[in-house]
Amino acid sequence: MEYRLDIQGLRAIAVLSVFLFHFNHALLPGGFLGVDIFFVISGFLISGIIINKIDKKSFSFIDFYKSRIKRIVPAYLVLLIIVAIAVTFIYFNQDVKFFRKALFNASIFNSNNYFASLDTYFGAQNSENPLLHTWTLAVEMQFYLILPLILFFIPRKWLGFFIVLLILLSLMYTHYQISFGKQVVAMYYSLLSRSSEFLLGTLVQLFLMKKKNINISTQTFLSVLGLLMVLIPMFIYNEKTTFPGVLALIPCVGTGMLLISKDSYINQFLSTKIPVFIGALSYSIYLWHWPFMALYRYYHSQYEIPLMDGLLMTILIFAFSYASYYLIEEKFRIKSIKQIAISSVAVYLFLAFMVLMSVKINEKMGSTPAYFSSSNAMGFTSHGKYFKRFEVLGNPESTNKILVIGYSHGLVMKPFLNEIGKKNDFAFSIVTNDTYPPIPNISEKEFHNQSNFELYENLALKSEKEIEKFDTIFILKAWGIPLPHFNEALLNLTKRYPQKIFYLFEDYPTLNKNPIRVNRGELKTKKNVKFEKIYAKIPENILKELKSSPNVKVMDLTKIKLFEDAPYYKDTVIYYDEKHLNVFGSIKYAKFSEEIFLKKLRSN
């Protein structure tokens, strides 16, 4: 099969766009399209290799899979080892526990399915997860299991028609799941949704095999149009764009046009020294760029990477990529599959050790206790997908019973409620859920993910039965997150039960940085770091609507001394991240606001 330098140049465009997007989304909002370019190129090249060997009657499934393993696995496994070691030293204990799952799934090329189903709310954010980018390699390896079967067993005369049919089915499936199933996240990581991109590359390969001679004027037109179709969406698309699906066709078809026009002036430029060099390193650059950025963001607890740090990071990324390409990729290409297998077994044993022991190693290094650094210490028995039962906090035997329905900010109020309940003879029955407090009848339109709606609906049904049993209900919500249909459901709930008293809690202040990360522990170590306190008040339109409801009260406990020096109380951190109080902070919140709480509660 013909070796084309311009394809290396096209890979350079792909990896640089992804690099810029990951460095700062504002630099290239649609830079994530570089992944789609890679998928089209992969489909094009791998299809060409397979079809040529089938035609020469030299194709072997075993040899094909060996070649893919030699190409992808060695550098990938080295990356996993180094990232696993780095995370063990950099992450806090609770996040190491979540990372182990990512490491395991990455090691078996199942990252796409893992991240599609993952609730990362209580772990390191996606922008700080050093293995998030491995989902693309998982999709690629999974596709390589299927493609040879299609090309080998489908008769050549039907192959083009069959590929077109598969592309259409993939697009229809993706559109349906996004538009009606609300599976936006799942489709982003889905093999089925991304198959159309690989298969488009296959279709281009079949086209070139039939039409070998395309005049230069046609190639020039296709290359200009193709480049525009690739580049313009990179500036127009962003993370809010409904993607993948039909909109992915524009850059993918543009990539196909560039693959067709191999002799155009644009493709000649892509064949020059610098683009070809970057393209040759593209796999290694893709592997290494993201862990550097993610771990930096985790360590510094900020998304923005300052210019000088960014320049140093870029140098390190290219140094690692260069070493990875010449010392691993190139060397292992000429090694036997037996040598690679022996090396891989050793690596997988080490990765298994890291999966099993990284938490203990991290603990031995003096990791900050969950009491200060994790939501785990709150207990998840009555929360979200972990729900087993309504927990009763305070004094379970008390006749002063209050129902508490909340969001994650309600979850972290458990120590608060338990403390006040024990001291003042209250029994608080509580249920909480991420993002959507499970009050009844929030419209399905509010949800962007069907599984989130189903989870909410299940909890809301349980809450509705509990509401019948209580005279007083607390609603705890992060008011800074706008949920219009929640407001409507809340208003309807208060009108439905005019005989019950509902308390809406003003939310405690959140921060612009994670203080545990900033200080590398629960004690104040960095004196010059300024934290911004963000107060998200109950919106005026909600208060206006509820003024006509005499059974609705507002509980504002935020005007207390505890938050004057937030995120610290006597140099001890009272938050486990920028948005949530830790157990220590929640208990102190109870101490400082107990008098106001009781006064407001008893005045009604």
C-alpha positions as CSV (number, residue, x, y, z in Angstrom):
1,M,0.0,0.0,0.0
2,E,1.3,3.5,-0.9
3,Y,2.9,5.4,1.9
4,R,1.5,9.0,2.0
5,L,3.3,11.8,3.7
6,D,0.3,14.1,3.5
7,I,-1.6,11.8,5.9
8,Q,1.1,12.4,8.5
9,G,0.5,16.1,7.9
10,L,-3.2,15.5,8.4
11,R,-2.5,13.7,11.6
12,A,-0.5,16.8,12.7
13,I,-3.6,18.9,12.2
14,A,-5.6,16.4,14.3
15,V,-3.2,16.2,17.2
16,L,-2.4,19.9,17.4
17,S,-6.2,20.8,17.4
18,V,-6.7,18.3,20.3
19,F,-3.7,19.7,22.1
20,L,-4.9,23.3,21.8
21,F,-8.4,22.3,22.9
22,H,-7.2,20.4,25.9
23,F,-4.7,23.2,26.9
24,N,-7.6,25.7,26.9
25,H,-11.0,25.2,25.4
26,A,-11.2,28.9,24.6
27,L,-8.2,28.6,22.2
28,L,-10.0,26.3,19.8
29,P,-13.6,25.5,21.1
30,G,-14.0,22.6,18.5
31,G,-10.5,21.2,18.8
32,F,-12.0,17.9,20.0
33,L,-12.7,17.3,16.3
34,G,-9.1,16.2,16.0
35,V,-10.3,12.8,17.4
36,D,-12.8,12.5,14.6
37,I,-10.1,13.2,12.0
38,F,-8.0,10.5,13.6
39,F,-10.9,8.0,13.4
40,V,-11.5,8.7,9.6
41,I,-7.7,8.4,8.9
42,S,-7.6,5.1,10.9
43,G,-10.6,3.7,9.0
44,F,-9.0,4.7,5.7
45,L,-5.5,3.3,6.4
46,I,-6.5,0.1,8.1
47,S,-9.1,-0.7,5.5
48,G,-6.5,-0.2,2.8
49,I,-4.1,-2.6,4.5
50,I,-6.7,-5.3,5.0
51,I,-8.2,-5.1,1.5
52,N,-4.8,-5.2,-0.2
53,K,-3.9,-8.3,1.7
54,I,-7.2,-9.9,1.0
55,D,-6.7,-9.2,-2.7
56,K,-3.3,-10.8,-2.5
57,K,-4.7,-13.7,-0.5
58,S,-2.2,-13.0,2.2
59,F,-4.5,-11.7,4.9
60,S,-4.4,-13.3,8.3
61,F,-6.6,-12.3,11.2
62,I,-3.9,-13.3,13.7
63,D,-1.2,-11.3,11.8
64,F,-3.5,-8.3,11.6
65,Y,-4.2,-8.2,15.4
66,K,-0.5,-8.8,16.1
67,S,0.3,-5.7,14.0
68,R,-2.2,-3.6,15.8
69,I,-0.9,-4.8,19.2
70,K,2.7,-3.9,18.2
71,R,1.6,-0.5,17.0
72,I,-0.5,0.6,19.9
73,V,0.1,-1.4,23.1
74,P,3.8,-0.9,24.1
75,A,3.7,2.9,24.3
76,Y,0.2,2.7,25.8
77,L,1.3,0.4,28.6
78,V,4.3,2.5,29.4
79,L,2.0,5.5,29.7
80,L,-0.3,3.6,32.1
81,I,2.6,2.7,34.3
82,I,4.0,6.2,34.6
83,V,0.5,7.8,35.1
84,A,-0.3,5.2,37.8
85,I,2.8,6.0,39.7
86,A,2.3,9.8,39.4
87,V,-1.3,9.6,40.5
88,T,-0.3,7.5,43.6
89,F,2.0,10.4,44.7
90,I,-0.2,13.3,43.6
91,Y,-3.8,12.3,44.2
92,F,-5.7,12.4,47.5
93,N,-6.8,9.1,48.9
94,Q,-10.4,9.1,47.8
95,D,-9.5,10.1,44.3
96,V,-6.9,7.3,44.1
97,K,-9.8,4.9,44.8
98,F,-11.7,6.2,41.8
99,F,-8.6,6.3,39.7
100,R,-8.0,2.5,40.2
101,K,-11.2,1.8,38.3
102,A,-10.1,4.1,35.4
103,L,-6.7,2.3,35.4
104,F,-8.2,-1.1,35.3
105,N,-10.6,-0.2,32.4
106,A,-7.9,1.6,30.5
107,S,-5.7,-1.5,30.7
108,I,-8.3,-3.7,29.1
109,F,-9.3,-1.0,26.5
110,N,-12.7,-0.4,28.0
111,S,-12.3,3.2,28.9
112,N,-15.0,4.4,26.6
113,N,-17.7,2.3,28.3
114,Y,-16.3,3.1,31.7
115,F,-16.4,6.9,31.2
116,A,-19.8,6.7,29.5
117,S,-21.3,5.2,32.7
118,L,-19.2,7.0,35.2
119,D,-20.6,9.3,37.8
120,T,-17.5,11.4,38.5
121,Y,-19.2,13.9,40.8
122,F,-17.4,12.8,43.9
123,G,-14.0,12.1,42.2
124,A,-11.5,14.1,40.3
125,Q,-13.2,16.1,37.6
126,N,-12.9,15.1,34.0
127,S,-10.4,17.9,33.3
128,E,-8.2,16.4,36.0
129,N,-8.5,12.7,35.0
130,P,-5.2,11.7,33.4
131,L,-6.7,8.7,31.7
132,L,-9.8,10.3,30.2
133,H,-8.2,10.5,26.7
134,T,-7.8,6.7,26.6
135,W,-11.4,6.3,25.6
136,T,-10.4,7.0,22.0
137,L,-7.9,4.1,22.0
138,A,-10.5,1.8,23.5
139,V,-13.0,2.7,20.7
140,E,-10.2,2.2,18.1
141,M,-9.2,-1.2,19.4
142,Q,-12.8,-2.3,19.6
143,F,-13.4,-1.2,16.1
144,Y,-10.3,-3.2,14.9
145,L,-12.0,-6.3,16.2
146,I,-15.0,-5.8,13.9
147,L,-13.6,-4.2,10.7
148,P,-11.6,-7.2,9.4
149,L,-14.7,-9.4,9.7
150,I,-16.7,-6.9,7.6
151,L,-14.0,-6.6,4.9
152,F,-13.3,-10.3,4.8
153,F,-16.7,-11.8,4.7
154,I,-18.8,-9.2,2.8
155,P,-18.5,-9.8,-1.0
156,R,-16.6,-6.9,-2.7
157,K,-19.5,-6.1,-5.0
158,W,-21.8,-5.4,-2.0
159,L,-19.1,-3.9,0.3
160,G,-19.6,-0.2,-0.7
161,F,-23.4,-0.5,-0.3
162,F,-23.0,-2.3,3.0
163,I,-20.6,0.3,4.4
164,V,-23.0,3.1,3.4
165,L,-25.8,1.2,5.1
166,L,-23.7,0.8,8.3
167,I,-22.9,4.5,8.3
168,L,-26.5,5.5,8.0
169,L,-27.5,3.1,10.7
170,S,-24.8,4.4,13.0
171,L,-26.0,8.0,12.4
172,M,-29.6,7.2,12.9
173,Y,-28.9,5.2,16.1
174,T,-26.8,8.2,17.4
175,H,-29.4,10.7,16.5
176,Y,-32.1,8.7,18.2
177,Q,-30.2,8.1,21.4
178,I,-29.2,11.7,21.7
179,S,-32.6,13.3,20.7
180,F,-35.0,10.8,22.3
181,G,-32.9,8.7,24.7
182,K,-30.9,11.7,26.1
183,Q,-27.8,9.6,26.0
184,V,-25.5,12.5,25.0
185,V,-22.5,11.4,27.1
186,A,-22.9,7.7,26.3
187,M,-23.0,8.5,22.5
188,Y,-19.8,10.6,22.8
189,Y,-17.9,7.6,24.0
190,S,-19.9,4.9,22.1
191,L,-18.3,2.5,19.6
192,L,-21.6,2.3,17.7
193,S,-21.9,6.1,17.3
194,R,-18.2,6.5,16.3
195,S,-18.3,3.6,13.8
196,S,-19.6,5.9,11.1
197,E,-16.4,8.0,11.3
198,F,-14.1,5.0,10.8
199,L,-16.4,3.6,8.1
200,L,-16.3,6.9,6.3
201,G,-12.6,6.4,6.0
202,T,-13.3,2.9,4.6
203,L,-15.7,4.3,2.1
204,V,-13.0,6.8,0.9
205,Q,-10.5,3.9,0.5
206,L,-13.0,2.0,-1.6
207,F,-13.6,5.0,-3.7
208,L,-9.9,5.6,-4.4
209,M,-9.4,1.9,-5.3
210,K,-12.1,2.2,-8.0
211,K,-11.2,5.7,-9.2
212,K,-7.4,5.9,-9.1
213,N,-7.0,9.0,-11.4
214,I,-8.6,12.2,-10.3
215,N,-7.6,15.3,-12.2
216,I,-5.7,18.0,-10.3
217,S,-8.3,20.7,-10.6
218,T,-10.9,18.4,-8.9
219,Q,-8.4,17.5,-6.2
220,T,-7.6,21.2,-5.6
221,F,-11.3,22.0,-5.2
222,L,-11.9,19.0,-2.9
223,S,-8.8,19.9,-0.8
224,V,-9.8,23.5,-0.3
225,L,-13.4,22.6,0.5
226,G,-12.2,19.7,2.7
227,L,-9.8,21.9,4.7
228,L,-12.6,24.5,5.3
229,M,-14.9,21.7,6.4
230,V,-12.3,20.6,8.9
231,L,-11.1,23.9,10.2
232,I,-14.3,26.1,10.4
233,P,-16.2,23.7,12.7
234,M,-13.1,23.8,15.0
235,F,-13.9,27.4,15.7
236,I,-17.7,27.1,15.6
237,Y,-18.4,23.9,17.5
238,N,-17.9,23.7,21.3
239,E,-18.7,21.4,24.2
240,K,-22.4,22.4,24.1
241,T,-22.7,21.3,20.4
242,T,-24.9,18.2,20.1
243,F,-22.2,15.7,19.1
244,P,-21.4,13.3,17.6
245,G,-24.0,12.3,14.9
246,V,-25.0,14.3,11.9
247,L,-22.8,17.3,12.8
248,A,-19.7,15.1,12.9
249,L,-20.2,14.5,9.2
250,I,-18.9,17.9,8.2
251,P,-15.3,17.6,9.5
252,C,-15.3,13.8,8.7
253,V,-16.4,14.3,5.1
254,G,-13.9,17.2,4.9
255,T,-11.2,14.8,6.1
256,G,-12.3,12.3,3.4
257,M,-12.0,15.0,0.8
258,L,-8.4,15.7,1.9
259,L,-7.6,12.0,1.7
260,I,-9.0,11.9,-1.8
261,S,-7.0,14.9,-3.1
262,K,-3.5,13.5,-2.4
263,D,-1.8,15.5,-5.1
264,S,-3.3,18.9,-4.4
265,Y,-1.2,21.9,-3.2
266,I,-2.7,21.7,0.2
267,N,-1.7,18.0,0.5
268,Q,1.7,18.9,-0.9
269,F,2.1,21.3,2.0
270,L,1.0,18.6,4.4
271,S,3.8,16.5,3.0
272,T,6.5,19.0,4.0
273,K,9.0,18.3,6.8
274,I,7.5,19.9,9.9
275,P,3.9,18.6,9.4
276,V,5.2,15.1,8.6
277,F,7.5,15.2,11.7
278,I,4.6,16.2,14.0
279,G,2.4,13.6,12.4
280,A,4.9,10.9,13.0
281,L,4.9,11.8,16.7
282,S,1.1,12.3,16.8
283,Y,0.3,9.0,18.6
284,S,2.9,9.7,21.3
285,I,1.8,13.4,21.6
286,Y,-1.8,12.3,22.0
287,L,-0.8,9.8,24.7
288,W,1.3,12.1,26.7
289,H,-0.2,15.6,26.4
290,W,-3.3,15.0,28.4
291,P,-1.8,13.4,31.6
292,F,0.5,16.4,32.0
293,M,-2.3,18.8,31.7
294,A,-4.7,16.8,33.9
295,L,-2.3,16.2,36.7
296,Y,-1.2,19.9,36.6
297,R,-4.9,20.9,37.0
298,Y,-5.4,18.4,39.8
299,Y,-2.3,19.5,41.7
300,H,-3.0,23.2,41.4
301,S,-6.8,23.0,41.6
302,Q,-7.3,25.3,38.6
303,Y,-8.2,24.9,35.0
304,E,-6.1,27.7,33.6
305,I,-2.5,26.9,32.9
306,P,-0.3,30.0,33.1
307,L,1.8,30.9,30.0
308,M,5.2,30.0,31.4
309,D,4.0,26.8,33.0
310,G,2.3,26.0,29.7
311,L,5.5,26.5,27.7
312,L,7.5,24.3,30.1
313,M,4.8,21.7,29.9
314,T,4.7,21.8,26.1
315,I,8.5,21.2,26.1
316,L,8.1,18.3,28.5
317,I,5.3,16.8,26.5
318,F,7.2,16.9,23.2
319,A,10.3,15.5,25.0
320,F,8.3,12.6,26.3
321,S,6.6,12.1,23.0
322,Y,9.9,12.1,21.1
323,A,11.4,9.6,23.5
324,S,8.2,7.4,23.4
325,Y,8.3,7.4,19.6
326,Y,11.9,6.5,19.1
327,L,12.5,4.4,22.2
328,I,9.2,2.5,22.4
329,E,7.1,2.8,19.2
330,E,9.9,2.3,16.7
331,K,11.8,-0.4,18.7
332,F,8.8,-2.5,19.4
333,R,7.7,-2.5,15.8
334,I,10.6,-4.7,14.9
335,K,10.3,-7.0,18.0
336,S,8.6,-10.3,17.8
337,I,5.1,-10.7,19.2
338,K,6.5,-13.1,21.7
339,Q,8.9,-10.5,23.1
340,I,6.0,-8.0,23.3
341,A,3.8,-10.6,25.0
342,I,6.4,-11.3,27.7
343,S,6.9,-7.5,28.3
344,S,3.2,-7.0,28.4
345,V,2.7,-9.7,31.0
346,A,5.3,-8.0,33.2
347,V,3.5,-4.7,32.7
348,Y,0.1,-6.1,33.4
349,L,1.3,-7.7,36.6
350,F,2.7,-4.3,37.7
351,L,-0.6,-2.6,36.8
352,A,-2.5,-5.2,38.8
353,F,-0.3,-4.4,41.7
354,M,-1.1,-0.7,41.3
355,V,-4.8,-1.4,41.1
356,L,-4.6,-3.4,44.3
357,M,-2.1,-1.5,46.3
358,S,-2.1,2.2,45.1
359,V,-4.6,3.2,47.8
360,K,-2.5,1.6,50.6
361,I,0.7,3.1,49.2
362,N,-1.1,6.5,49.1
363,E,-2.3,6.1,52.7
364,K,1.3,5.3,53.9
365,M,2.4,8.6,52.4
366,G,0.2,10.4,54.9
367,S,-2.9,11.1,52.8
368,T,-5.4,13.5,54.2
369,P,-8.2,11.7,56.1
370,A,-11.6,11.4,54.4
371,Y,-13.0,13.4,57.3
372,F,-11.5,16.5,55.8
373,S,-11.0,15.6,52.1
374,S,-13.9,13.5,50.9
375,S,-17.6,13.1,50.6
376,N,-17.2,9.5,51.4
377,A,-17.2,10.2,55.1
378,M,-20.8,11.5,54.9
379,G,-22.1,8.1,53.9
380,F,-24.1,7.3,50.8
381,T,-26.8,5.1,52.2
382,S,-29.5,7.6,51.4
383,H,-27.9,9.2,48.4
384,G,-28.4,8.9,44.6
385,K,-27.6,5.7,42.9
386,Y,-26.2,4.3,46.3
387,F,-29.6,4.7,47.9
388,K,-30.7,1.9,50.2
389,R,-33.0,3.6,52.7
390,F,-33.9,7.0,54.3
391,E,-31.3,7.6,56.9
392,V,-32.5,9.0,60.2
393,L,-30.0,11.5,61.7
394,G,-30.0,13.1,65.2
395,N,-32.2,11.3,67.7
396,P,-34.1,8.5,65.9
397,E,-36.4,8.1,68.8
398,S,-37.5,11.7,68.8
399,T,-41.1,12.7,68.0
400,N,-39.8,15.9,66.4
401,K,-39.5,14.4,62.9
402,I,-38.4,16.4,59.9
403,L,-37.9,15.2,56.3
404,V,-34.9,16.5,54.4
405,I,-34.7,16.4,50.6
406,G,-31.5,17.6,49.0
407,Y,-28.9,17.8,46.4
408,S,-25.2,17.0,47.1
409,H,-25.1,20.1,49.3
410,G,-27.7,18.4,51.3
411,L,-25.5,15.3,51.5
412,V,-22.8,17.3,53.2
413,M,-25.3,18.7,55.7
414,K,-25.6,15.2,57.3
415,P,-23.1,15.9,60.0
416,F,-24.8,19.3,60.6
417,L,-28.2,17.7,61.0
418,N,-26.9,14.9,63.1
419,E,-25.2,17.3,65.5
420,I,-28.2,19.6,65.9
421,G,-30.6,16.6,66.1
422,K,-28.7,14.9,68.9
423,K,-28.4,18.1,70.9
424,N,-31.9,19.4,70.4
425,D,-34.0,16.2,70.1
426,F,-34.8,16.1,66.4
427,A,-35.0,13.2,64.0
428,F,-34.1,14.1,60.4
429,S,-35.0,11.6,57.8
430,I,-32.9,12.4,54.7
431,V,-32.7,11.6,51.0
432,T,-30.3,13.3,48.5
433,N,-29.3,13.1,44.9
434,D,-26.7,14.6,42.6
435,T,-27.9,17.8,40.7
436,Y,-31.6,17.0,41.0
437,P,-33.2,17.0,44.5
438,P,-35.8,14.2,44.4
439,I,-38.9,16.3,44.9
440,P,-41.9,14.9,42.9
441,N,-42.8,15.9,39.4
442,I,-39.7,17.6,38.0
443,S,-40.3,17.5,34.2
444,E,-38.3,15.0,32.1
445,K,-37.4,18.0,30.0
446,E,-35.0,19.1,32.7
447,F,-32.8,16.0,32.2
448,H,-30.1,15.6,29.5
449,N,-29.5,12.0,30.4
450,Q,-32.2,9.3,30.5
451,S,-30.4,7.3,33.3
452,N,-30.3,10.4,35.4
453,F,-34.0,10.9,35.0
454,E,-34.8,7.3,35.8
455,L,-32.7,7.5,39.0
456,Y,-34.4,10.8,40.0
457,E,-37.8,9.3,39.2
458,N,-37.2,6.3,41.5
459,L,-36.0,8.5,44.4
460,A,-38.8,11.1,43.8
461,L,-41.5,8.3,44.1
462,K,-39.9,7.3,47.4
463,S,-39.8,10.9,48.6
464,E,-43.4,11.4,47.7
465,K,-44.5,8.6,50.0
466,E,-42.3,10.1,52.8
467,I,-43.7,13.6,52.4
468,E,-47.1,12.2,53.4
469,K,-45.7,11.3,56.8
470,F,-44.1,14.6,57.8
471,D,-45.4,18.0,58.8
472,T,-42.1,19.8,58.1
473,I,-39.9,19.4,55.1
474,F,-36.4,20.9,54.4
475,I,-35.4,21.5,50.8
476,L,-31.6,21.9,50.3
477,K,-30.4,22.9,46.9
478,A,-27.4,24.6,45.3
479,W,-29.3,27.6,43.9
480,G,-26.4,28.6,41.7
481,I,-27.4,25.7,39.3
482,P,-30.4,26.8,37.4
483,L,-33.1,24.1,37.0
484,P,-36.3,25.9,35.7
485,H,-38.4,22.8,35.9
486,F,-37.3,22.2,39.5
487,N,-38.7,25.6,40.4
488,E,-42.0,24.7,38.9
489,A,-42.2,21.3,40.7
490,L,-41.2,23.0,44.0
491,L,-44.0,25.6,43.6
492,N,-46.6,22.8,42.8
493,L,-45.4,20.8,45.8
494,T,-45.9,23.6,48.3
495,K,-49.4,24.3,46.9
496,R,-50.3,20.6,46.9
497,Y,-49.6,20.4,50.7
498,P,-50.7,23.7,52.2
499,Q,-50.9,22.1,55.6
500,K,-47.2,21.3,55.7
501,I,-44.3,23.7,56.3
502,F,-41.5,23.8,53.7
503,Y,-38.1,25.4,54.5
504,L,-35.9,26.5,51.7
505,F,-32.3,26.7,52.8
506,E,-30.1,29.5,51.5
507,D,-26.9,27.8,50.3
508,Y,-23.6,28.2,52.1
509,P,-20.8,30.0,50.1
510,T,-18.8,28.0,47.5
511,L,-15.2,28.8,46.4
512,N,-13.3,29.3,43.3
513,K,-10.5,26.8,44.3
514,N,-10.2,23.5,46.1
515,P,-8.5,24.4,49.4
516,I,-7.5,20.9,50.2
517,R,-5.6,20.7,47.0
518,V,-4.1,24.2,47.3
519,N,-2.7,23.4,50.8
520,R,-2.0,19.7,50.0
521,G,-3.9,18.8,53.2
522,E,-6.4,20.1,55.7
523,L,-4.1,22.7,57.3
524,K,-3.5,26.1,56.0
525,T,0.0,26.1,54.5
526,K,-0.2,28.8,51.7
527,K,-0.8,32.2,53.2
528,N,-0.9,34.2,50.0
529,V,-3.7,32.3,48.2
530,K,-6.9,34.3,47.8
531,F,-10.2,32.4,47.7
532,E,-13.3,33.9,46.2
533,K,-16.5,33.2,48.2
534,I,-19.5,32.8,46.0
535,Y,-23.0,33.2,47.5
536,A,-25.8,31.8,45.3
537,K,-29.0,33.1,46.8
538,I,-32.5,31.7,46.2
539,P,-33.6,33.4,43.0
540,E,-35.9,36.4,43.3
541,N,-38.4,34.9,40.9
542,I,-38.8,31.8,43.1
543,L,-39.2,33.9,46.2
544,K,-41.8,36.0,44.4
545,E,-43.8,33.0,43.4
546,L,-43.6,31.5,46.9
547,K,-44.6,34.7,48.7
548,S,-48.2,33.7,48.1
549,S,-47.6,30.4,49.9
550,P,-47.7,31.0,53.7
551,N,-46.4,27.5,54.3
552,V,-43.0,28.3,52.7
553,K,-40.2,29.7,54.8
554,V,-36.6,30.6,54.1
555,M,-33.8,29.3,56.4
556,D,-30.7,31.6,56.0
557,L,-27.9,30.4,58.2
558,T,-25.1,31.8,56.1
559,K,-24.6,35.1,57.9
560,I,-22.3,33.6,60.6
561,K,-18.7,34.1,61.6
562,L,-17.7,30.6,60.4
563,F,-17.6,31.8,56.7
564,E,-15.8,35.1,57.4
565,D,-12.5,33.3,57.0
566,A,-13.6,30.6,54.6
567,P,-12.3,28.2,53.6
568,Y,-10.6,28.0,57.0
569,Y,-11.6,27.8,60.6
570,K,-8.6,28.5,62.8
571,D,-6.3,27.4,59.9
572,T,-8.2,24.1,59.3
573,V,-9.9,23.6,56.0
574,I,-13.7,23.3,56.3
575,Y,-14.3,22.3,52.6
576,Y,-13.4,19.0,50.9
577,D,-13.5,20.7,47.5
578,E,-14.5,24.1,46.1
579,K,-18.2,23.4,46.4
580,H,-18.7,21.1,49.4
581,L,-18.2,21.3,53.1
582,N,-16.2,18.5,54.7
583,V,-17.4,16.7,57.9
584,F,-15.3,19.1,60.1
585,G,-16.9,22.1,58.3
586,S,-20.4,20.7,58.5
587,I,-20.1,20.1,62.3
588,K,-18.7,23.6,62.8
589,Y,-21.6,25.0,60.7
590,A,-24.0,23.4,63.1
591,K,-22.2,24.9,66.1
592,F,-22.1,28.4,64.7
593,S,-25.7,28.4,63.3
594,E,-27.5,26.3,65.9
595,E,-29.0,29.3,67.8
596,I,-30.3,30.9,64.6
597,F,-31.6,27.5,63.3
598,L,-33.6,26.9,66.4
599,K,-35.0,30.4,66.6
600,K,-36.2,30.3,63.0
601,L,-37.6,26.8,63.4
602,R,-39.5,27.6,66.6
603,S,-40.8,30.9,65.5
604,N,-43.1,29.2,63.1
